[in-house]
Amino acid sequence: MEKYIDIISNSYSGYWNYLKQELLFQNNWDNYFYGLIIISILVWILEIAFPWRKNQALIRKDFWLDTFYMFFNFFLLNLIVLIALSNTASEFFNDILGTLGLSVSSFQLFDVDNLPLWLGLLIFFIVGDFVQWNTHRLLHRVNFLWNFHKVHHSVKEMGFSAHLRYHWMEPVVYKSILYIPLAIIGGFDAQHVAIVYFFNIVIGHLNHANLGWNYGPLKYVLNSPEMHIWHHAKELPVRTGVNFGLTLSIWDYLFKTNYIPHSGKDIELGFEGDENFPNTFINQELYPLSKK
């Protein structure tokens, strides 16, 4: 028990020191705090320059709520619970494996350090995106998880910051399911992982932005604003949803969950019964607790 208390304590102090370094520019180009700000401003400029829904205000509905979610989920959530929970769960899992005479390395198929960097990062990206695509489908198909995911689908006007409006339980689910697949391919140092993270943030921001892009032939590989808006449509042909791709769209085309009947420029967003969904941060976070 003392070991786990130390892990939790070190997780809080370690992440707090890391966050201070981020804010004070005391690390290299892989600064997630200012990287997120720069990416957000650039995508917002694109929204201003090339608005798809021209009657949508620059400060759209829930703009400030989504901006708060963006920083809360990307930084404060880690400080409050996620890093400590993740590190503790990881150690607990390793201890369970140890009682069976195994370790995480027992599952490792290969070490990405032995591959060219570009190939290792590509494998890391593709495996991670595919696992997250499947996890995203679970969020829609399992009612218990859907009550958490409703927070993200409560967006009524799309904009870049809607990308990171989600309940804090979602990253817990994603990280838990991702643990073994990523352990199988080994690890990277923080700067290399940042390359993938920043790319995912850019595509995620663009997918939620007030833009009507589909990337031409690349639409079959990369998720796009024109495709993702149908994922948020209030009226869908399938109750459990469509277009689950996060960064890549190829999984939806391969597994026949793609759906773009027309541009979707003016479709209504949300879900059935969203008129009764809370519209404040605290009440949205508490919403799943009120559901069986």
C-alpha positions as CSV (number, residue, x, y, z in Angstrom):
1,M,0.0,0.0,0.0
2,E,2.9,2.4,0.8
3,K,4.2,1.9,-2.7
4,Y,0.9,3.0,-4.2
5,I,0.7,6.0,-1.9
6,D,4.2,7.0,-3.1
7,I,3.2,6.6,-6.7
8,I,0.2,8.8,-6.2
9,S,2.3,11.5,-4.4
10,N,5.0,11.4,-7.0
11,S,2.5,11.6,-9.8
12,Y,1.0,14.8,-8.4
13,S,4.4,16.5,-7.6
14,G,5.9,15.3,-10.9
15,Y,3.1,16.6,-13.1
16,W,2.8,19.9,-11.1
17,N,6.5,20.5,-11.8
18,Y,6.1,19.5,-15.4
19,L,3.1,21.9,-15.8
20,K,5.1,24.8,-14.3
21,Q,7.9,24.1,-16.8
22,E,5.3,24.2,-19.6
23,L,4.0,27.6,-18.4
24,L,7.5,29.0,-18.0
25,F,8.8,27.8,-21.4
26,Q,11.4,25.6,-19.6
27,N,11.2,22.8,-22.1
28,N,11.8,22.3,-25.9
29,W,9.5,22.6,-28.9
30,D,7.2,19.9,-27.5
31,N,5.4,22.4,-25.2
32,Y,1.9,21.1,-25.0
33,F,0.4,24.2,-23.3
34,Y,1.6,26.7,-25.8
35,G,1.3,24.2,-28.7
36,L,-2.4,23.8,-28.0
37,I,-2.8,27.6,-27.9
38,I,-0.9,28.1,-31.2
39,I,-2.8,25.3,-33.0
40,S,-6.1,26.7,-31.6
41,I,-5.4,30.3,-32.8
42,L,-4.3,29.1,-36.2
43,V,-7.4,26.9,-36.7
44,W,-9.7,29.8,-35.4
45,I,-8.1,32.1,-38.0
46,L,-9.0,29.5,-40.7
47,E,-12.6,29.5,-39.4
48,I,-12.6,33.3,-39.7
49,A,-11.1,33.3,-43.1
50,F,-13.1,30.4,-44.6
51,P,-16.3,30.0,-42.6
52,W,-18.6,27.2,-43.8
53,R,-21.6,28.4,-41.9
54,K,-21.3,32.1,-42.6
55,N,-24.1,33.1,-40.2
56,Q,-22.4,31.4,-37.3
57,A,-20.9,34.0,-34.9
58,L,-17.1,34.0,-34.3
59,I,-17.9,33.6,-30.6
60,R,-20.3,30.8,-31.2
61,K,-22.7,29.2,-28.8
62,D,-20.8,27.7,-25.9
63,F,-17.4,29.0,-27.2
64,W,-16.2,29.9,-23.7
65,L,-17.5,26.7,-22.2
66,D,-15.6,24.6,-24.8
67,T,-12.5,26.7,-24.3
68,F,-12.6,25.9,-20.6
69,Y,-13.1,22.2,-21.4
70,M,-10.1,22.4,-23.7
71,F,-7.7,23.5,-21.0
72,F,-9.3,21.5,-18.2
73,N,-9.2,18.2,-20.1
74,F,-5.8,18.7,-21.6
75,F,-4.0,19.9,-18.4
76,L,-6.0,20.3,-15.2
77,L,-7.6,16.9,-15.5
78,N,-4.1,15.3,-15.5
79,L,-3.2,17.3,-12.4
80,I,-6.4,16.5,-10.5
81,V,-6.7,12.7,-11.2
82,L,-5.6,11.3,-14.5
83,I,-1.8,11.0,-14.1
84,A,-2.1,9.6,-10.6
85,L,-4.8,7.2,-11.6
86,S,-2.9,6.1,-14.7
87,N,0.4,5.5,-12.9
88,T,-1.3,3.6,-10.1
89,A,-3.4,1.4,-12.4
90,S,-0.3,0.7,-14.5
91,E,1.7,-0.4,-11.4
92,F,-1.2,-2.5,-10.2
93,F,-1.5,-4.2,-13.5
94,N,2.2,-4.9,-13.5
95,D,1.9,-6.4,-10.0
96,I,-0.9,-8.7,-11.2
97,L,1.2,-9.8,-14.1
98,G,4.1,-10.4,-11.7
99,T,2.1,-12.8,-9.6
100,L,1.7,-14.8,-12.9
101,G,5.4,-14.7,-13.7
102,L,4.8,-12.2,-16.5
103,S,5.6,-8.6,-17.3
104,V,4.4,-6.0,-19.8
105,S,7.5,-6.9,-21.9
106,S,6.1,-10.4,-22.2
107,F,3.5,-8.9,-24.5
108,Q,5.9,-6.9,-26.5
109,L,6.0,-8.1,-30.1
110,F,8.9,-5.8,-31.1
111,D,10.8,-2.8,-29.8
112,V,10.2,0.3,-31.8
113,D,13.6,1.6,-30.8
114,N,15.0,-1.0,-33.3
115,L,13.0,0.4,-36.2
116,P,13.6,3.6,-38.2
117,L,12.0,6.5,-36.3
118,W,9.4,7.3,-39.0
119,L,8.3,3.7,-39.2
120,G,8.0,3.3,-35.4
121,L,6.0,6.5,-35.1
122,L,3.7,5.4,-38.0
123,I,3.0,2.1,-36.3
124,F,2.4,3.8,-33.0
125,F,0.0,6.2,-34.7
126,I,-2.0,3.6,-36.7
127,V,-2.3,1.2,-33.8
128,G,-3.4,3.9,-31.4
129,D,-5.9,5.4,-33.9
130,F,-7.5,2.0,-34.7
131,V,-7.9,1.1,-31.0
132,Q,-9.4,4.6,-30.3
133,W,-11.8,4.1,-33.3
134,N,-13.0,0.9,-31.7
135,T,-13.2,2.6,-28.3
136,H,-15.2,5.4,-29.8
137,R,-17.7,2.9,-31.1
138,L,-18.1,1.5,-27.6
139,L,-18.9,4.9,-26.3
140,H,-21.9,5.0,-28.6
141,R,-23.0,1.3,-28.3
142,V,-22.8,0.8,-24.5
143,N,-25.4,2.9,-22.7
144,F,-23.3,3.3,-19.6
145,L,-20.5,4.9,-21.7
146,W,-22.9,6.8,-23.9
147,N,-24.1,8.8,-20.9
148,F,-20.5,10.1,-20.5
149,H,-20.1,10.7,-24.2
150,K,-23.2,12.8,-24.4
151,V,-21.2,15.6,-23.0
152,H,-19.2,15.8,-26.3
153,H,-22.4,15.4,-28.4
154,S,-24.1,18.2,-26.6
155,V,-22.3,20.6,-28.9
156,K,-24.9,22.6,-30.9
157,E,-22.6,24.7,-33.0
158,M,-19.3,23.3,-34.2
159,G,-16.0,25.1,-33.7
160,F,-12.4,24.1,-33.1
161,S,-12.7,24.1,-29.3
162,A,-15.6,21.6,-29.4
163,H,-12.9,19.0,-30.1
164,L,-11.9,18.8,-26.4
165,R,-15.3,19.1,-24.8
166,Y,-15.7,15.6,-23.2
167,H,-16.4,14.1,-19.8
168,W,-13.3,13.3,-17.7
169,M,-14.2,9.6,-17.7
170,E,-13.6,9.3,-21.5
171,P,-9.7,9.5,-21.3
172,V,-9.9,7.0,-18.5
173,V,-11.7,4.6,-20.8
174,Y,-9.4,5.3,-23.8
175,K,-6.2,5.0,-21.8
176,S,-7.3,1.8,-20.2
177,I,-8.1,0.1,-23.5
178,L,-4.9,1.5,-25.1
179,Y,-2.6,0.2,-22.4
180,I,-1.9,-3.3,-23.7
181,P,-1.9,-2.5,-27.5
182,L,0.7,0.2,-26.9
183,A,2.7,-2.0,-24.6
184,I,3.0,-4.6,-27.4
185,I,4.9,-2.2,-29.6
186,G,7.1,-0.7,-26.9
187,G,7.6,3.0,-26.1
188,F,9.0,6.3,-27.3
189,D,10.5,9.3,-25.6
190,A,8.2,12.3,-24.9
191,Q,9.4,14.4,-27.9
192,H,8.6,11.7,-30.4
193,V,5.2,11.0,-28.9
194,A,4.6,14.8,-29.2
195,I,4.8,14.6,-33.0
196,V,1.8,12.2,-33.0
197,Y,-0.1,14.2,-30.4
198,F,0.2,17.5,-32.1
199,F,-0.8,16.0,-35.5
200,N,-3.9,14.4,-33.8
201,I,-4.8,17.8,-32.2
202,V,-4.5,19.6,-35.5
203,I,-6.8,17.1,-37.3
204,G,-9.2,17.0,-34.3
205,H,-9.4,20.8,-34.2
206,L,-10.0,21.0,-38.0
207,N,-12.7,18.2,-37.8
208,H,-14.7,20.3,-35.4
209,A,-14.0,23.7,-36.9
210,N,-16.5,25.8,-38.9
211,L,-14.9,24.6,-42.2
212,G,-16.4,22.6,-45.1
213,W,-13.3,20.8,-46.2
214,N,-13.1,17.1,-47.3
215,Y,-9.4,16.9,-48.5
216,G,-10.3,15.5,-51.9
217,P,-8.9,11.9,-52.4
218,L,-7.4,12.1,-48.9
219,K,-10.9,12.0,-47.4
220,Y,-10.6,8.2,-47.6
221,V,-7.6,8.4,-45.2
222,L,-8.0,11.5,-43.1
223,N,-11.1,12.5,-41.1
224,S,-12.5,15.9,-42.3
225,P,-14.9,18.6,-41.1
226,E,-17.4,17.6,-43.8
227,M,-17.3,14.0,-42.6
228,H,-17.2,14.5,-38.9
229,I,-20.2,16.9,-38.8
230,W,-22.3,13.9,-39.6
231,H,-21.0,12.1,-36.6
232,H,-22.6,15.0,-34.6
233,A,-25.9,15.0,-36.5
234,K,-29.0,14.8,-34.4
235,E,-30.8,12.6,-36.9
236,L,-28.9,9.5,-38.1
237,P,-29.8,6.4,-40.0
238,V,-28.2,4.2,-37.3
239,R,-28.9,4.7,-33.6
240,T,-25.4,3.8,-32.6
241,G,-23.8,6.4,-34.8
242,V,-21.6,6.8,-37.9
243,N,-18.2,8.2,-38.8
244,F,-16.3,7.2,-35.7
245,G,-12.8,8.1,-37.0
246,L,-10.7,10.4,-34.8
247,T,-7.8,11.2,-37.0
248,L,-8.1,8.6,-39.7
249,S,-11.3,8.0,-41.7
250,I,-10.1,4.8,-43.3
251,W,-11.5,2.6,-40.6
252,D,-15.1,3.9,-41.3
253,Y,-14.7,3.1,-45.0
254,L,-13.2,-0.3,-44.3
255,F,-15.9,-1.3,-41.8
256,K,-18.8,0.4,-43.6
257,T,-19.6,2.9,-40.8
258,N,-19.1,5.9,-43.2
259,Y,-22.0,8.2,-43.9
260,I,-22.0,11.5,-45.9
261,P,-25.3,11.8,-47.7
262,H,-24.7,15.5,-48.5
263,S,-22.6,18.4,-47.3
264,G,-24.3,18.6,-43.9
265,K,-23.6,22.3,-43.7
266,D,-26.9,23.2,-42.0
267,I,-27.9,20.0,-40.3
268,E,-29.0,20.1,-36.6
269,L,-26.4,18.8,-34.2
270,G,-26.9,17.0,-30.9
271,F,-28.9,13.9,-29.8
272,E,-32.4,13.0,-29.0
273,G,-33.5,14.7,-25.8
274,D,-30.5,17.1,-25.7
275,E,-32.9,20.0,-25.0
276,N,-33.0,18.7,-21.4
277,F,-29.2,18.2,-21.2
278,P,-27.4,20.5,-18.7
279,N,-25.6,23.5,-20.2
280,T,-23.0,24.2,-17.4
281,F,-19.7,22.4,-16.8
282,I,-20.4,21.1,-13.3
283,N,-23.9,19.8,-14.2
284,Q,-22.6,18.1,-17.4
285,E,-19.9,16.4,-15.3
286,L,-22.5,15.2,-12.8
287,Y,-25.0,14.2,-15.5
288,P,-23.9,10.5,-15.8
289,L,-24.2,10.0,-12.1
290,S,-27.9,10.7,-12.3
291,K,-28.4,7.9,-14.9
292,K,-28.7,4.2,-14.2
